[in-house]
Amino acid sequence: MLQVRSVSRNFGELRALDDVSFDVAPGRMTGFVGANGSGKTTTMRVILGILAPHGGTVTWGGAPVTQGVRQRFGYMPEERGLYPKMKVADQITYLGRLHGLDPSAARRNTAELLEQLSLETRANDPVQELSLGNQQRAQIAAALVHDPDLLILDEPFSGLDPIAVENVVEVLRDRAARGVPVLFSSHQLELVERLCDDLVIIAGGTVAASGRRESLRDRFGTRRFQLVVDDDAGWVRDMAGIKMVELDGPRVVFELTEESPSAAGLESGRRDQSVLEHAMRRGPVRSFGPVTPSLAEIFQEVV
């Protein structure tokens, strides 16, 4: 397991990271999300030893991360860093050799990865002749060629079309199924929500929320409800302690607001029930229940 504990990092007067803590567990995919400049890339670079922290620790299996341990990590930076005039297969094989693979293992792993990533027909093409999406897939292959113990990917889906995204997703899921911890950042929140097991949301250099995907949904999903009745549901807007989010005739989505004088003495757990009871007095209720928030909604709330 990778453990990041109370990590801080300054750039002059700028506090880029402030008390950042989270885990990346074996066999689980951890989505690392935040706005531009929030500290995602800086955190990844601290984990990889590219930047030294000014406070806190990074451990692997409970022990400090040494250069030898980092040799077993796989990293894909957001900026493409492959040699443009070198052939795809030669380059990935070369990088595998740099990570300590013998020539035959490096060639074998390269061939398998190019096939998995649908790049086998471009193996002998220079990187500069590939499309941006294929260059991205080649860079992912470079991060995987040495069978890393930990994967850290900075915007791995950038520039990929939907088919290529699904291709890469399957490759990453395969690695996680083998027990490899995977930490990846992405601005594509719908994809992160579908793919990840755990989430870390960072804002302004601090962790705003983290945990299992389901736990975060439960934590932030207890205040919003959907009601479907037979007639118009506009009357919900007049109830104390309730904010209407969406109204479409008989269907209404509302959330519980902070306690107000008009709602004094009525607990939040009773306010949603009071809406249901009021609806039942008015006529048939077709459905009622909490609304599970999307990652985008959770992100907006905490950031």
Buried (B, 14 or more C-beta within 10 A) or exposed (E): EBBBBEBBBBEEEEBBBBBBBBBBBBEBBBBBBBBEEBBBBBBBBBBBBEBEBBBBEBBBEEEEBEEEBBEBBBBBBBEBEBEEEBBBBBBBBBBBBEBEBEEEBBBBBBBBBBEBBBBBEBBEBBBEEBEEBBBBBBBBBBBBBBBBBBBBBBBBBBBBEEEBBEBBBEBBEEBBEEEBBBBBBBBBBEBBBEBBBBBBBBBBBBBBBBBBBEEBBBEBBBBBBBBBBEEEBEBBEEBBBBBBEEBEEBBBBBBBBEBEEEBEEBEBEEBBEBBBEBBEEEEEBEEBEBBEBBBEBBBEEBB
